[in-house]
Amino acid sequence: MISLIFALTLASIQDMPVDAVPDIASESQTEAEAEAEAAGKPEPQRDRVTGELPVDPYQPSNAHAGAAPFAGTGMRDAFHGQEGIRRVVNGMVDRAIVDPRISEVFVSHDLVRLRRTLFEQFCHILNAGCDYTGRDMATSHRDLGLQIDDLNVLVENLQAAMADERVGFAAQNRLLSKLAPMKRDVVTR
C-alpha cells in the first residue's frame, strides 16, 4: 500500500512543470529565516576576515585573562613559543569537541573565537608576547552552566594536549596552578 502511494505521488510530481516542483532547500532556508525573524533577530553573519560570529561590545583588557603572566621566558620556552601554545590550544579544543563527556558544551559555540581567545589567554599568561582580547572569565562562562566535572574533563584534555607537545610535567603544573583560581568564575552550577 505504501509503495503504491509513493508511486502515485512520484508520478504526480513528474507530471508537474519544473517551476511547480517545490524547492526543498529554499523552503528550509525560508523556514530558518522565518524562525530568526520571529525571534526578532537576523541570523548572525561571520566576519569575512576572521570567520568569527559577532559578540556584544566589551572593552578588551589583559586583566580579563584571569591571571598575571609568568615572569621571564622560561614558561614560554617550555611550551615551545607561540606555535607550541597554538598546538596545545588546538589539541585541547579538538579533544573537547569530540569528548562525549563535554562535547555538548561546545555544540553552539563559535570555535573560531574560542581557539583564538584561548590561544591569546595562554600566550599572555605564558609571557609569549600576546595580548588577551577576550571577555573576562565570569562573563564568558556565565551562561554555560558548567559543573566541576566538566572543568575536570577539560583539564584532562589540556594535559593530554600539553603531553603531546612534550611540555614538561613541572611546566604543565605551573600553568595549571595559574588557571586553577579561575574555577570560581568558570564553574556556575
FIKOLZA-1660 file (N, C-alpha, C; in steps of 0.1 Angstrom, whole numbers, plus 5000, padded with zeros to 4 digits):
% residues 189
   i   px   py   pz ch aa at
   1 5008 4988 5000  A  M  N
   1 5000 5000 5000  A  M CA
   1 5009 5013 5000  A  M  C
   2 5019 5013 5009  A  I  N
   2 5028 5024 5009  A  I CA
   2 5035 5027 4996  A  I  C
   3 5040 5016 4990  A  S  N
   3 5047 5018 4977  A  S CA
   3 5038 5023 4966  A  S  C
   4 5025 5019 4967  A  L  N
   4 5015 5024 4957  A  L CA
   4 5013 5039 4959  A  L  C
   5 5012 5043 4971  A  I  N
   5 5010 5058 4974  A  I CA
   5 5023 5065 4969  A  I  C
   6 5034 5059 4972  A  F  N
   6 5047 5066 4969  A  F CA
   6 5048 5067 4953  A  F  C
   7 5044 5056 4946  A  A  N
   7 5045 5056 4932  A  A CA
   7 5035 5067 4926  A  A  C
   8 5023 5068 4931  A  L  N
   8 5014 5078 4927  A  L CA
   8 5019 5092 4929  A  L  C
   9 5024 5094 4941  A  T  N
   9 5030 5107 4944  A  T CA
   9 5041 5110 4935  A  T  C
  10 5050 5101 4932  A  L  N
  10 5061 5103 4924  A  L CA
  10 5057 5106 4909  A  L  C
  11 5047 5099 4905  A  A  N
  11 5041 5101 4891  A  A CA
  11 5035 5115 4890  A  A  C
  12 5028 5120 4901  A  S  N
  12 5022 5133 4900  A  S CA
  12 5033 5144 4900  A  S  C
  13 5044 5142 4907  A  I  N
  13 5055 5152 4907  A  I CA
  13 5061 5152 4894  A  I  C
  14 5063 5140 4887  A  Q  N
  14 5070 5140 4874  A  Q CA
  14 5061 5147 4864  A  Q  C
  15 5048 5147 4865  A  D  N
  15 5039 5154 4856  A  D CA
  15 5038 5169 4858  A  D  C
  16 5043 5174 4869  A  M  N
  16 5043 5188 4872  A  M CA
  16 5053 5196 4864  A  M  C
  17 5050 5208 4861  A  P  N
  17 5060 5217 4854  A  P CA
  17 5072 5219 4864  A  P  C
  18 5084 5221 4859  A  V  N
  18 5095 5222 4867  A  V CA
  18 5094 5233 4877  A  V  C
  19 5088 5244 4873  A  D  N
  19 5087 5255 4882  A  D CA
  19 5077 5253 4893  A  D  C
  20 5069 5243 4892  A  A  N
  20 5059 5240 4902  A  A CA
  20 5064 5230 4913  A  A  C
  21 5075 5223 4910  A  V  N
  21 5081 5214 4920  A  V CA
  21 5087 5222 4931  A  V  C
  22 5083 5219 4944  A  P  N
  22 5088 5227 4955  A  P CA
  22 5103 5226 4956  A  P  C
  23 5110 5236 4959  A  D  N
  23 5124 5236 4961  A  D CA
  23 5126 5234 4976  A  D  C
  24 5130 5222 4980  A  I  N
  24 5131 5219 4994  A  I CA
  24 5142 5227 5001  A  I  C
  25 5153 5229 4994  A  A  N
  25 5164 5237 5000  A  A CA
  25 5159 5251 5004  A  A  C
  26 5152 5258 4994  A  S  N
  26 5148 5272 4997  A  S CA
  26 5137 5272 5007  A  S  C
  27 5129 5261 5008  A  E  N
  27 5118 5261 5018  A  E CA
  27 5125 5260 5032  A  E  C
  28 5135 5252 5034  A  S  N
  28 5141 5251 5047  A  S CA
  28 5149 5264 5050  A  S  C
  29 5154 5270 5040  A  Q  N
  29 5161 5283 5042  A  Q CA
  29 5151 5293 5046  A  Q  C
  30 5139 5293 5040  A  T  N
  30 5129 5303 5043  A  T CA
  30 5124 5300 5057  A  T  C
  31 5122 5287 5061  A  E  N
  31 5118 5284 5075  A  E CA
  31 5128 5290 5085  A  E  C
  32 5141 5288 5082  A  A  N
  32 5151 5293 5091  A  A CA
  32 5151 5308 5092  A  A  C
  33 5149 5314 5081  A  E  N
  33 5148 5329 5081  A  E CA
  33 5135 5333 5089  A  E  C
  34 5124 5326 5087  A  A  N
  34 5112 5330 5094  A  A CA
  34 5113 5328 5109  A  A  C
  35 5120 5317 5113  A  E  N
  35 5122 5315 5127  A  E CA
  35 5131 5326 5133  A  E  C
  36 5142 5330 5126  A  A  N
  36 5150 5340 5131  A  A CA
  36 5143 5354 5131  A  A  C
  37 5135 5356 5121  A  E  N
  37 5127 5368 5121  A  E CA
  37 5116 5369 5132  A  E  C
  38 5110 5357 5134  A  A  N
  38 5100 5356 5145  A  A CA
  38 5107 5358 5159  A  A  C
  39 5119 5354 5160  A  A  N
  39 5126 5356 5173  A  A CA
  39 5131 5370 5174  A  A  C
  40 5130 5378 5163  A  G  N
  40 5133 5392 5164  A  G CA
  40 5148 5395 5161  A  G  C
  41 5155 5385 5156  A  K  N
  41 5169 5388 5153  A  K CA
  41 5173 5381 5141  A  K  C
  42 5181 5387 5132  A  P  N
  42 5186 5381 5120  A  P CA
  42 5196 5370 5123  A  P  C
  43 5198 5361 5114  A  E  N
  43 5209 5352 5115  A  E CA
  43 5222 5359 5116  A  E  C
  44 5231 5356 5125  A  P  N
  44 5244 5363 5126  A  P CA
  44 5253 5359 5114  A  P  C
  45 5260 5368 5109  A  Q  N
  45 5270 5366 5098  A  Q CA
  45 5284 5366 5104  A  Q  C
  46 5292 5356 5099  A  R  N
  46 5306 5355 5104  A  R CA
  46 5314 5366 5097  A  R  C
  47 5324 5371 5105  A  D  N
  47 5333 5381 5100  A  D CA
  47 5340 5375 5088  A  D  C
  48 5341 5383 5077  A  R  N
  48 5347 5378 5065  A  R CA
  48 5362 5375 5066  A  R  C
  49 5369 5383 5075  A  V  N
  49 5383 5381 5077  A  V CA
  49 5386 5370 5087  A  V  C
  50 5380 5371 5099  A  T  N
  50 5383 5362 5110  A  T CA
  50 5375 5349 5110  A  T  C
  51 5363 5349 5104  A  G  N
  51 5354 5338 5105  A  G CA
  51 5346 5337 5118  A  G  C
  52 5348 5347 5126  A  E  N
  52 5341 5347 5139  A  E CA
  52 5327 5353 5139  A  E  C
  53 5318 5348 5147  A  L  N
  53 5305 5354 5149  A  L CA
  53 5306 5366 5157  A  L  C
  54 5297 5376 5155  A  P  N
  54 5298 5388 5163  A  P CA
  54 5294 5386 5177  A  P  C
  55 5299 5394 5186  A  V  N
  55 5296 5394 5200  A  V CA
  55 5292 5408 5204  A  V  C
  56 5285 5410 5216  A  D  N
  56 5282 5423 5221  A  D CA
  56 5295 5430 5224  A  D  C
  57 5296 5443 5222  A  P  N
  57 5308 5451 5225  A  P CA
  57 5313 5449 5240  A  P  C
  58 5326 5450 5242  A  Y  N
  58 5332 5450 5255  A  Y CA
  58 5345 5456 5254  A  Y  C
  59 5351 5460 5265  A  Q  N
  59 5365 5466 5265  A  Q CA
  59 5375 5455 5267  A  Q  C
  60 5383 5452 5257  A  P  N
  60 5394 5442 5258  A  P CA
  60 5404 5447 5269  A  P  C
  61 5409 5437 5276  A  S  N
  61 5420 5440 5286  A  S CA
  61 5427 5427 5290  A  S  C
  62 5440 5428 5292  A  N  N
  62 5448 5417 5296  A  N CA
  62 5443 5412 5310  A  N  C
  63 5438 5421 5318  A  A  N
  63 5432 5417 5331  A  A CA
  63 5422 5407 5330  A  A  C
  64 5415 5406 5318  A  H  N
  64 5404 5396 5316  A  H CA
  64 5410 5382 5315  A  H  C
  65 5422 5381 5312  A  A  N
  65 5428 5367 5310  A  A CA
  65 5427 5359 5323  A  A  C
  66 5425 5365 5334  A  G  N
  66 5423 5357 5346  A  G CA
  66 5435 5354 5355  A  G  C
  67 5447 5357 5350  A  A  N
  67 5459 5355 5357  A  A CA
  67 5470 5364 5352  A  A  C
  68 5479 5368 5360  A  A  N
  68 5491 5376 5356  A  A CA
  68 5500 5367 5348  A  A  C
  69 5508 5373 5339  A  P  N
  69 5518 5364 5332  A  P CA
  69 5529 5360 5340  A  P  C
  70 5535 5349 5337  A  F  N
  70 5548 5345 5343  A  F CA
  70 5559 5355 5340  A  F  C
  71 5568 5356 5349  A  A  N
  71 5580 5364 5347  A  A CA
  71 5590 5356 5338  A  A  C
  72 5597 5364 5330  A  G  N
  72 5608 5357 5323  A  G CA
  72 5602 5349 5311  A  G  C
  73 5611 5342 5305  A  T  N
  73 5608 5334 5292  A  T CA
  73 5608 5319 5294  A  T  C
  74 5610 5315 5306  A  G  N
  74 5611 5300 5309  A  G CA
  74 5598 5293 5305  A  G  C
  75 5587 5298 5309  A  M  N
  75 5574 5291 5306  A  M CA
  75 5571 5292 5291  A  M  C
  76 5574 5303 5285  A  R  N
  76 5572 5304 5270  A  R CA
  76 5580 5294 5263  A  R  C
  77 5593 5292 5267  A  D  N
  77 5602 5283 5261  A  D CA
  77 5597 5268 5264  A  D  C
  78 5592 5266 5276  A  A  N
  78 5587 5252 5279  A  A CA
  78 5576 5248 5270  A  A  C
  79 5568 5258 5266  A  F  N
  79 5557 5255 5257  A  F CA
  79 5560 5257 5242  A  F  C
  80 5573 5259 5239  A  H  N
  80 5578 5260 5225  A  H CA
  80 5573 5272 5218  A  H  C
  81 5572 5283 5225  A  G  N
  81 5568 5296 5219  A  G CA
  81 5553 5296 5215  A  G  C
  82 5550 5306 5207  A  Q  N
  82 5536 5308 5202  A  Q CA
  82 5531 5296 5194  A  Q  C
  83 5539 5290 5186  A  E  N
  83 5535 5279 5178  A  E CA
  83 5531 5267 5186  A  E  C
  84 5540 5264 5197  A  G  N
  84 5537 5253 5206  A  G CA
  84 5524 5256 5214  A  G  C
  85 5522 5268 5218  A  I  N
  85 5510 5272 5226  A  I CA
  85 5498 5270 5217  A  I  C
  86 5499 5274 5204  A  R  N
  86 5488 5272 5195  A  R CA
  86 5485 5257 5193  A  R  C
  87 5495 5249 5192  A  R  N
  87 5492 5234 5191  A  R CA
  87 5486 5229 5203  A  R  C
  88 5490 5234 5215  A  V  N
  88 5483 5229 5227  A  V CA
  88 5469 5233 5228  A  V  C
  89 5466 5245 5224  A  V  N
  89 5452 5250 5224  A  V CA
  89 5444 5242 5214  A  V  C
  90 5449 5241 5202  A  N  N
  90 5441 5233 5192  A  N CA
  90 5439 5219 5196  A  N  C
  91 5449 5213 5202  A  G  N
  91 5448 5199 5207  A  G CA
  91 5438 5198 5218  A  G  C
  92 5437 5207 5227  A  M  N
  92 5427 5207 5238  A  M CA
  92 5413 5209 5232  A  M  C
  93 5411 5218 5223  A  V  N
  93 5398 5221 5217  A  V CA
  93 5394 5209 5209  A  V  C
  94 5403 5203 5201  A  D  N
  94 5400 5192 5192  A  D CA
  94 5395 5180 5201  A  D  C
  95 5402 5178 5212  A  R  N
  95 5398 5167 5221  A  R CA
  95 5384 5170 5227  A  R  C
  96 5382 5182 5232  A  A  N
  96 5370 5186 5239  A  A CA
  96 5357 5185 5230  A  A  C
  97 5358 5188 5218  A  I  N
  97 5346 5188 5209  A  I CA
  97 5342 5174 5205  A  I  C
  98 5351 5164 5207  A  V  N
  98 5347 5150 5204  A  V CA
  98 5346 5142 5217  A  V  C
  99 5349 5148 5228  A  D  N
  99 5349 5140 5241  A  D CA
  99 5334 5139 5245  A  D  C
 100 5328 5127 5245  A  P  N
 100 5314 5126 5248  A  P CA
 100 5310 5132 5262  A  P  C
 101 5320 5133 5271  A  R  N
 101 5317 5138 5284  A  R CA
 101 5314 5153 5284  A  R  C
 102 5319 5161 5275  A  I  N
 102 5317 5175 5275  A  I CA
 102 5314 5181 5261  A  I  C
 103 5314 5173 5251  A  S  N
 103 5312 5178 5237  A  S CA
 103 5300 5187 5235  A  S  C
 104 5289 5184 5243  A  E  N
 104 5277 5192 5241  A  E CA
 104 5278 5206 5246  A  E  C
 105 5288 5209 5254  A  V  N
 105 5291 5223 5258  A  V CA
 105 5295 5231 5246  A  V  C
 106 5302 5225 5237  A  F  N
 106 5308 5233 5226  A  F CA
 106 5299 5233 5213  A  F  C
 107 5288 5226 5213  A  V  N
 107 5280 5225 5201  A  V CA
 107 5276 5238 5195  A  V  C
 108 5271 5248 5203  A  S  N
 108 5266 5260 5197  A  S CA
 108 5276 5272 5199  A  S  C
 109 5288 5269 5201  A  H  N
 109 5298 5279 5203  A  H CA
 109 5306 5282 5191  A  H  C
 110 5311 5294 5190  A  D  N
 110 5320 5299 5179  A  D CA
 110 5334 5293 5182  A  D  C
 111 5337 5282 5176  A  L  N
 111 5350 5275 5178  A  L CA
 111 5362 5284 5173  A  L  C
 112 5359 5292 5163  A  V  N
 112 5370 5300 5157  A  V CA
 112 5374 5310 5168  A  V  C
 113 5364 5317 5174  A  R  N
 113 5367 5327 5185  A  R CA
 113 5373 5319 5197  A  R  C
 114 5368 5308 5201  A  L  N
 114 5373 5300 5212  A  L CA
 114 5387 5297 5211  A  L  C
 115 5391 5292 5199  A  R  N
 115 5405 5289 5197  A  R CA
 115 5414 5302 5197  A  R  C
 116 5409 5312 5192  A  R  N
 116 5417 5325 5192  A  R CA
 116 5419 5330 5206  A  R  C
 117 5408 5331 5213  A  T  N
 117 5409 5337 5227  A  T CA
 117 5416 5328 5237  A  T  C
 118 5415 5315 5235  A  L  N
 118 5422 5306 5244  A  L CA
 118 5437 5307 5241  A  L  C
 119 5441 5308 5228  A  F  N
 119 5455 5310 5224  A  F CA
 119 5460 5323 5230  A  F  C
 120 5452 5334 5229  A  E  N
 120 5457 5346 5234  A  E CA
 120 5458 5346 5249  A  E  C
 121 5449 5339 5256  A  Q  N
 121 5449 5338 5271  A  Q CA
 121 5462 5331 5275  A  Q  C
 122 5464 5319 5269  A  F  N
 122 5476 5311 5273  A  F CA
 122 5489 5318 5269  A  F  C
 123 5489 5324 5257  A  C  N
 123 5501 5331 5253  A  C CA
 123 5504 5343 5262  A  C  C
 124 5494 5350 5266  A  H  N
 124 5496 5361 5276  A  H CA
 124 5501 5356 5289  A  H  C
 125 5495 5346 5295  A  I  N
 125 5498 5340 5308  A  I CA
 125 5512 5334 5307  A  I  C
 126 5516 5328 5296  A  L  N
 126 5529 5322 5295  A  L CA
 126 5540 5332 5291  A  L  C
 127 5536 5345 5290  A  N  N
 127 5546 5356 5287  A  N CA
 127 5552 5353 5273  A  N  C
 128 5544 5350 5263  A  A  N
 128 5549 5347 5250  A  A CA
 128 5546 5359 5240  A  A  C
 129 5543 5371 5245  A  G  N
 129 5541 5382 5237  A  G CA
 129 5528 5385 5231  A  G  C
 130 5517 5380 5238  A  C  N
 130 5503 5383 5232  A  C CA
 130 5495 5391 5242  A  C  C
 131 5486 5398 5236  A  D  N
 131 5476 5405 5244  A  D CA
 131 5463 5397 5244  A  D  C
 132 5456 5396 5255  A  Y  N
 132 5443 5389 5255  A  Y CA
 132 5432 5399 5252  A  Y  C
 133 5424 5395 5242  A  T  N
 133 5413 5404 5237  A  T CA
 133 5399 5398 5240  A  T  C
 134 5398 5387 5247  A  G  N
 134 5385 5381 5251  A  G CA
 134 5379 5388 5263  A  G  C
 135 5367 5383 5266  A  R  N
 135 5360 5388 5277  A  R CA
 135 5366 5382 5290  A  R  C
 136 5361 5388 5301  A  D  N
 136 5366 5382 5314  A  D CA
 136 5359 5368 5316  A  D  C
 137 5365 5361 5325  A  M  N
 137 5361 5347 5327  A  M CA
 137 5347 5345 5332  A  M  C
 138 5342 5354 5341  A  A  N
 138 5329 5352 5346  A  A CA
 138 5319 5355 5335  A  A  C
 139 5321 5365 5327  A  T  N
 139 5312 5369 5316  A  T CA
 139 5312 5358 5305  A  T  C
 140 5323 5354 5301  A  S  N
 140 5324 5344 5290  A  S CA
 140 5319 5330 5294  A  S  C
 141 5317 5327 5307  A  H  N
 141 5313 5314 5311  A  H CA
 141 5299 5314 5318  A  H  C
 142 5293 5326 5319  A  R  N
 142 5281 5328 5327  A  R CA
 142 5270 5319 5323  A  R  C
 143 5267 5318 5311  A  D  N
 143 5255 5310 5306  A  D CA
 143 5258 5296 5302  A  D  C
 144 5270 5291 5305  A  L  N
 144 5273 5277 5301  A  L CA
 144 5268 5267 5310  A  L  C
 145 5266 5270 5323  A  G  N
 145 5261 5260 5332  A  G CA
 145 5272 5249 5335  A  G  C
 146 5284 5253 5335  A  L  N
 146 5295 5243 5337  A  L CA
 146 5295 5238 5352  A  L  C
 147 5298 5225 5353  A  Q  N
 147 5300 5219 5366  A  Q CA
 147 5314 5215 5368  A  Q  C
 148 5318 5212 5380  A  I  N
 148 5332 5209 5383  A  I CA
 148 5337 5197 5375  A  I  C
 149 5328 5187 5372  A  D  N
 149 5332 5176 5364  A  D CA
 149 5335 5180 5350  A  D  C
 150 5328 5190 5344  A  D  N
 150 5331 5195 5331  A  D CA
 150 5345 5201 5331  A  D  C
 151 5348 5209 5341  A  L  N
 151 5361 5215 5342  A  L CA
 151 5372 5205 5343  A  L  C
 152 5370 5194 5351  A  N  N
 152 5380 5184 5352  A  N CA
 152 5383 5177 5339  A  N  C
 153 5372 5174 5331  A  V  N
 153 5374 5168 5318  A  V CA
 153 5382 5177 5309  A  V  C
 154 5379 5190 5309  A  L  N
 154 5387 5200 5301  A  L CA
 154 5401 5200 5305  A  L  C
 155 5404 5199 5318  A  V  N
 155 5418 5199 5323  A  V CA
 155 5425 5186 5318  A  V  C
 156 5418 5175 5318  A  E  N
 156 5424 5162 5313  A  E CA
 156 5428 5164 5298  A  E  C
 157 5419 5171 5291  A  N  N
 157 5422 5173 5276  A  N CA
 157 5433 5182 5275  A  N  C
 158 5434 5192 5283  A  L  N
 158 5446 5202 5283  A  L CA
 158 5459 5194 5286  A  L  C
 159 5458 5186 5296  A  Q  N
 159 5470 5178 5300  A  Q CA
 159 5475 5169 5289  A  Q  C
 160 5465 5163 5282  A  A  N
 160 5469 5154 5271  A  A CA
 160 5475 5162 5259  A  A  C
 161 5470 5174 5257  A  A  N
 161 5475 5183 5246  A  A CA
 161 5489 5188 5250  A  A  C
 162 5491 5191 5262  A  M  N
 162 5505 5195 5267  A  M CA
 162 5514 5183 5266  A  M  C
 163 5510 5171 5269  A  A  N
 163 5519 5160 5268  A  A CA
 163 5522 5157 5253  A  A  C
 164 5513 5159 5244  A  D  N
 164 5516 5157 5230  A  D CA
 164 5526 5167 5225  A  D  C
 165 5526 5179 5231  A  E  N
 165 5535 5190 5228  A  E CA
 165 5549 5188 5235  A  E  C
 166 5549 5178 5243  A  R  N
 166 5561 5174 5251  A  R CA
 166 5565 5186 5261  A  R  C
 167 5555 5192 5267  A  V  N
 167 5557 5202 5277  A  V CA
 167 5560 5194 5290  A  V  C
 168 5571 5198 5297  A  G  N
 168 5575 5191 5309  A  G CA
 168 5564 5191 5320  A  G  C
 169 5564 5181 5328  A  F  N
 169 5554 5180 5339  A  F CA
 169 5554 5192 5348  A  F  C
 170 5566 5197 5352  A  A  N
 170 5566 5208 5361  A  A CA
 170 5560 5221 5354  A  A  C
 171 5563 5223 5341  A  A  N
 171 5557 5234 5334  A  A CA
 171 5542 5233 5333  A  A  C
 172 5537 5220 5330  A  Q  N
 172 5523 5218 5330  A  Q CA
 172 5516 5222 5343  A  Q  C
 173 5522 5217 5354  A  N  N
 173 5517 5220 5367  A  N CA
 173 5517 5235 5370  A  N  C
 174 5527 5242 5366  A  R  N
 174 5528 5257 5368  A  R CA
 174 5517 5264 5361  A  R  C
 175 5514 5260 5348  A  L  N
 175 5503 5266 5341  A  L CA
 175 5490 5263 5348  A  L  C
 176 5488 5250 5351  A  L  N
 176 5475 5246 5358  A  L CA
 176 5473 5254 5371  A  L  C
 177 5484 5256 5378  A  S  N
 177 5482 5264 5391  A  S CA
 177 5478 5278 5388  A  S  C
 178 5482 5284 5377  A  K  N
 178 5478 5297 5373  A  K CA
 178 5463 5297 5369  A  K  C
 179 5459 5287 5362  A  L  N
 179 5445 5286 5358  A  L CA
 179 5435 5282 5368  A  L  C
 180 5440 5275 5379  A  A  N
 180 5431 5269 5389  A  A CA
 180 5422 5280 5396  A  A  C
 181 5426 5291 5400  A  P  N
 181 5418 5301 5406  A  P CA
 181 5406 5306 5398  A  P  C
 182 5406 5303 5385  A  M  N
 182 5396 5307 5376  A  M CA
 182 5383 5299 5378  A  M  C
 183 5385 5288 5385  A  K  N
 183 5374 5278 5387  A  K CA
 183 5361 5286 5392  A  K  C
 184 5363 5295 5401  A  R  N
 184 5352 5302 5407  A  R CA
 184 5344 5310 5397  A  R  C
 185 5350 5314 5386  A  D  N
 185 5344 5322 5376  A  D CA
 185 5338 5313 5365  A  D  C
 186 5344 5301 5363  A  V  N
 186 5340 5292 5352  A  V CA
 186 5329 5282 5356  A  V  C
 187 5330 5277 5368  A  V  N
 187 5320 5267 5372  A  V CA
 187 5308 5275 5378  A  V  C
 188 5297 5273 5372  A  T  N
 188 5285 5281 5376  A  T CA
 188 5274 5273 5382  A  T  C
 189 5275 5259 5382  A  R  N
 189 5264 5252 5389  A  R CA
 189 5271 5241 5397  A  R  C
% end
